[in-house]
Amino acid sequence: MSSNGSRLHGSQSHRRQVPARLKDRAHYIIPGGCHTYAKGDDQYPILAPGFIVRGLGCRVWDTDGREYIEYGMGNRTVSLGHAYPAVLEAVQQELLRGGDFTRPSPVEVACAEQFLSLIDGAEMVKFCKDGSDATSGAVRLARAHTGRDLIAGCADHPLLSTDDWFIGTTPMNAGIPQAIQQLTVTFRYNDVASAESLFERYPGRIAALVLEPAGTEDPQAGYLHALQHLCRANGALLILNELVTGFRWHDGGAQKLYDIVPDLSTFGKALANGFSVSALCGRREFMRLGGLDHHDRPRVFLLSTTHGAETHALAAAIATMQVYEREGVIDHLYRQGTRLRQQAEEVIRRRGLSEHVKILGRPCCLSYATLDQDRRPSEAFRTLLLQETIRRGVLMTSLMVSYSHTDEDIDLTVAAIDEALDIYRRALDGGVERYLIGRPSQTVYRRYNRPEESARVRDRRPGGDGTEASGDLQGRISAGPAA
């Protein structure tokens, strides 16, 4: 690492000589070894960094001081960049005044005002700490307003909530009573007939349709409006989960881009640049049920969380939204995502891998698919691509850019992908097991854990048959951003 990169990371003592068995200790005292399944060891190759100790901009450093360009930062929460100065300054100033009180703080009103100024059609908002709570709060409001029990969730969207009403629809539904599982039914994205059939099958029983406005594909023309019409015709609510699309598709959310005003919607992820803030917002007619100024309906216990209005986190949200307003963050995400897609697809074509590696999604929210020799989705090849890009200083569980990704970062990333694709090509010809170290990653939603696959893997550590990055590429990545 260059002197500049070393200064950013800190001295050798900063590394604290992390215990060799820190990972084993983590699994012994923390179920899964971490507090978010998406960060688990089963989602990464054996050679992935076990722990990240710090980040700056779009760069992160592990416990051994190795530096990486990171994508999908903080599970898509860090949209501006790690340790973004304007956000940190707002947080630090607010912390000096205390963090949580027995009565509301003025920052709660300020944050609500700032948020509602951006989200058209939302008349009230309530903050909490994670998107699952916000979306489950929307579900509770829908059930209270309609007096119905059933929720219809989109089967093509991977995580609408960690709560029972959604997780009960996945293979990982242990501990969720069958009676609860039966209260959620599913429909397919971009298929109006699929949603229509649910209303026909369960007349007068569905409280709401819940879905993301978009995922790796955009809604077909008129799709979201057709769902809204369907809900209104059947007395149900339309709930848009904008945890991912919010503050990426448009300053006003994907609902602004697609010109749709849902009954309720939820935001989180990028709302506070990595600080824990999520939001449930919507029409007053529904949101008021959680308030104190109505007498015509029963009260709804709505998002009464101890730390939901932590002042420094709300200050982070305000600062983040103000950066979006001032600096054209969304335009930058689209521009850099477009650059990344175009260059990555060019090297994929040049390597003859267009049928095996595909870039998916909108430029502001890119992901990728890895296919095997038979053009079937492959966890083994996904793990191999991750393994080889990690070796070259890029951590890319997705290809989602941030406001801190520069042209140079994109160019270095594409160079790393290019070299990794050489190994991918060899694995297609000679067998992925010859090049993958250890077991492939696994899907989160599996009913049982599987033992690690240890047979017939080839150890290709540094110096092994050309699988290491060129010294020039590693050096350029480790140079790091300016202090």
N, C-alpha and C positions, 0 to 999 in steps of 0.2 A: 504494500500500500504506500502511496506517496505520502510525503510529509503533510500535505493538505488533508488527505484522507485520515491520517493518523491523528491530526489535531482534532478533526471532527469527532472521531471515535473516542478519543481520550487516551490516557496513559495505560501501560500494561496493568497497573494496579487497579484501573477501572474495571478490568475484566473479572476481578475478584477470584481468579482461579476457580472457576465454577467446578463443583464436584463432578467427577467422571460419571457418576451414577445418578445425576440430577433427574434424568428422564425416568429411571426406575423409581426414584423417590416420589416423583410427581404422580406416577400411576398408583403407587402404594397409598398415597394420602388423598388423591383427587380421582374420583371415578372418570375414567377416560383420559386422565393425565392433564386435562385442561378444562376450561369452563364453557367452551363452545365446541360442539361436535365438528364444525367445519374446520377447526384448527387442529383436530386430532391427528395422531401419528398415522392412523389408517387412511388418511386423505393424502398422504405425501409419500414420496420414495424414501428409502432408507437413508440416502445421502442428504436429505433435506436438513436445513438448520433446525435443531431441536427447540431453540428458544431465540427470541429476538430481544435485544436489550435496549435498543434505541432506534429512533428514526429521525430523519431531517429531510424535508422536501419529499422526493419520491425514493430516497435511499434508506435502507435499514442495515443494521449491523447485528450479527449474532454473537454468542458468548465467546467465540474464538476471535472476534474482531473482523471476521469476513464481511464484506460489503456486497449488497445486492441492490439492483434496481427493482422496485416492487410494483406490482399491479394488483388491482382489486384491494387496495390498501385498507386494513382493518375490517375485512369482510364488507367492503364497499362503503365504509363510513367516512373515510378520510378523503374528501373530495378536493380540498385545497392543497393539502400536503401536511406531512408530519411536522409538529412543532411550528405551525404557521404563526408568524409573529403577531399579526393583528388579533388573532384569536387568543393566543397566550397572554397578550397584554390585557385584554378584557377580562380574562379569567383571573389573572393575578390581582387586578384592581378590585374585583368583586370579592375575592377570598379575604382580602384585608378587612372587609366589612362583616365577615362571618359567612356561614354556609347554609344554615337552615334554622328557621325560627318557629315559634309557636303560633305566629300570625303571618298572613301573607306579606311578601316583600313587594315593593314597587316594581322590581324587575320582572315579576310575573305578568303584570299588566303591560309593561313595555314590550316583552317578548310576544305576548298575544297580539298586541297591536301591529308589531312588525310582521308577524306571520300572516295575519289576516289581510294585510295590505298586499300580499303577494298572491294569495290563493283566492281566485274569483269564485263567488258563490258560497264560500264558507262564511258563516255569520258568527259562529262561536268556535272556540277551540279549548281543549284541555290537554295539558302536558303530562307525560309520564316518562318512564325510563327505557322501555324497549317496545319495539314494534308489535310484538305478540300481545302485550297488554292493551295497546291501543286498538288493535284489530278485534280482540276479544271484547273490549268495551263497546265497539261498534256493533258487534253481534248482540250484546246484551240490550243495547238500545233498540235494535231492530225487533228483537223478541218482545220487549216491553211495549213498544209502540203498536205492533201488530197483534199481540196476544197469541202468536204462533211459536212452535218449537223448532221446526226444521230449518236448517241452514243449507244452502246450495253453494258449494265451493268449487272452484275451477280445478279439475284434476290435472291440468297441465302446468300448474304453477307449484314449485317445489316446497315452499314454506310460507303459508299464510299466517301461521301462528304456532307456537309451541304448546298451546293449551289443548285440552282433551278433545274439544269439538273438531279440531283439525288433525292432530296426530292420530286420532282414532281411525282416520281414513288411510293411514300408511301401514306398511308391514311391521313397523316398530311400535305396535299398539299395546304392548304388555302393560298391565296395570290400569287400563281404561275399561270401565264396565261396558258390556255389550249394549246396555240400554243407552249409554251416551253415544257410542259409535253409531247407533241407528238414527241419531238425530241430525246427522250430516249426510247429504247426498251430493253427488258430483256431476258436473257437466264438462264438455270439452270446449277448449278455446277456439274462437272463430267459427263456431258451429251453433247458430241460433236455434236450429231444430233440436239440438241436444238439450238446451235450456227449456225450450217449449215443452218437450216431452216430460220434463220434471213437473211442470205446473199441471200438465194433464194427468200425470200419475198420482200427484199429491195435491189435489185441488183444495185451496183454502188452508194449506198447512205450511207453506214456505214463507219464512219471515224476510229473507234477504238472499240475493246473489252476491257472492264475495269473489273478487278476482283482482289480479294485477291488470292495469290497463294495457300493458304490453310486456312481452318477455323477449325471447330471441327473435320473435316475429312481431310485426306491427299488426294492429287490428285491421281486418278488412274494412273497406269503405262501408260506413253505416253500421258496423257491428255493435259498437258500444251503445249507439243510440237505439238500436233494435232491442238490446237488452234492457235499456231504460224504459222503453215503451212496454216491453213485456212485463217488467216489474210493476209499472203503474196500472196496467190493465188487470193485474192479478193481486193488487194490494200489498206488494212486497217492496223492500228497499233495495237500492243499488249501492253497494259498498265497494269503493276502489281502494285497493291496497297499494299505496305509492311509496312503500318503504325503499324500494330500489329506484323506481322511475323519478320520484320526487327529487328536485334539485339536480337532475341530470338531463332529463328530456327537455325541460324548459324551466325558467325561473318560477313559473306558476304551476309546475307539475305537468305530467303527461296529460292530465285532464284539460289543461289550457291548450296544449298542442293539438289535441284531438277535438277540442271545442265541445266538451261534455261537462255538465255540472252534476256530479253524483249527489245522492242524498247524504252520504257520509263518506269520508275518506281518511286514510291514515298515512302519516309520514314518519320518517326516522332516518336511520343510516346517515346520509350526508347533511342532515339538518344542522348539526353542531360540530362538524369536522372531527369526529371521533369521540367527542364528549357525549355522555349518555342523555339524550333527549329524544323523545318521540312525541307525536301529536295525533290526537283524534279531533277532527273538525267536521263541520257540516252545517246543515240548515238548522235554524233556531227551533223549528217545529219539533225536531228530534233531540237536539242537544239539550234543550231546556229541561228534559225529563231528569237530568242529573243535577238540576239546580234547586233554588229555594223559592222561586217566584211563581210557582204554579200550584194550583189546587184541584185541577180537574182530573189528574191521573196519579197513580201511585208513584212514589219516588223511586228512582233507579240509583243504586249504589254504583257510582261511575268513577272509576280511576282515583280512588282515594288512597294514594300511595305516600308513604312517609317521606321518601326522597324525591318525589315527582317534581318538586319545584326547587330543587337545589339551586341556589342562586348563581354559583359560578358556572354551572352547566347552561343555564338559561342565558347568561351573559355570553357564553361561547356561541350559542345559537344566534343571538342578536348580531354578534360580530360577523359570523359566517354569512348570514343573510345580507348584511350590509356590504360585504365584499362582493357577493353575487350581484348586487344592484350597481355597485360602482365600477366593476372591473371587467365585465363581460366574461365571466367564468364559463358559462355554457358554451359560448362561441369557441373558447379555447379547447374545451373537451371534445367538441365535434371536429375541430381542426386537427388536433393531435391524434384523435382516434382514426380519422380518415387517412392521415399520413401513415400511421401504423398499419392499418389494414392494407393500403395499397402496396407498401413495401413488403409486408409479410406475404401477401398473396403472390407477389412477383417472385420471391425466392421459393415459395411452395411450387409454383409453376415450373421454375427453372430446374428444380430437383425432381420434377415429374411426379409430384405427390398430391396433385389437386383432387384426386379421388380418395385420398387417405387423411388429409389434414384440411380442415375447413374453418374459416373465420366466420363467426356468427354474430348477429345482433346489430344494433345501431352503433355508429361511431363513438357515441358517448358512453357506451356500455358493451364493449366487445367481449366475447368469449370464444372458445374454439372447440372443435370436435376432433377426436382421433379415431380413425377406423383401421381395422386390420386388413390382412390380405384379401379377405372376402368382403371388404367394405362394410363390415359390421362395427358398431361402437365397441371400443376396447379400452378397458381400464388399464390393461398391461401397457398398451402403447401410450396412453395418457401419462402413465407413471414414467415411462421411458423419456418422453418429451420433457416432462418436468425435471427428471433427473439430469438430463443433459443441459438444459438451460440453467439450472441451478449451478452446475459445475462451471458455467460460463458467467456467473454473476448476475443472473436474472431470476427473480422469484415471481412466476406468472401462473398462479392458479386460475386467473382469467387474464384478459388483456385490457382491463378497464383502466383508462388513464385518469390522472388527476390534473389539477391546475398547475402542479409543479413539474410535470413531465415536459422537458424541453425537446427541441429537435435532436440534440445530441443524444439524449436518453433514448429516443425512438430509434435512432440510427444504431446505437450500441445494442439495443434489444434485438433489432432485425439481424444484426451480425451474429448474435448468439443463437437466434433461431435458425439461421442459415447453417451454422456449424452443427447444431443439434439434429437438423434434418438429414444430414449425411449419415448419422448413426441410425436414424429412423429408417432410411432407405435400406441400409444394411440389415436391419432387423426384419424388415419385410421379406428380404431375400433369404436370410439365413436363420430366422427364428428369433423372436423377441427375448426368449430365455437366455440367449447367448450374450445379450447386452444389458439386460436389466439386473441390477444388483438387488437381491432380496425379492420380496413379494410385491405384487402390484397393489395399488390402492384399492379401496373398496367403497361401495356406496354407503352413505349414512343410513338410509332406510332399509336395513336388513334385519330380519327377525332374530337371527343368531349371529354371534361372532364366529368367524372361521379361523382355524389355526393358521399361523403364518406359513406361507409356502417357502420352503428352504431348499428343495431339491433342484438340481440342474440349473443353477444360476452361475454365471461367469463373473468372477471378480475382476473388475476393470478399473482398479484404483489408478492414481496418477502414474503416468508412464506406460500405461497399458494400451498398446495398439491403436494409438491415435484418437482416443476418446476424450482427451483433455482439450480444453480451449487453448488457442494460441496464446503465447505470452503477451503479445501485443494487445489482444482483445481484453485479457484479464487486467492488464495494466491500465488500459483506458477506463474500464469500469471502476477500478479501485481508486482512480484519481478523485472521484467524488465531486459533489457540488462545491461552489465557493462558500467559505465560511461566512 
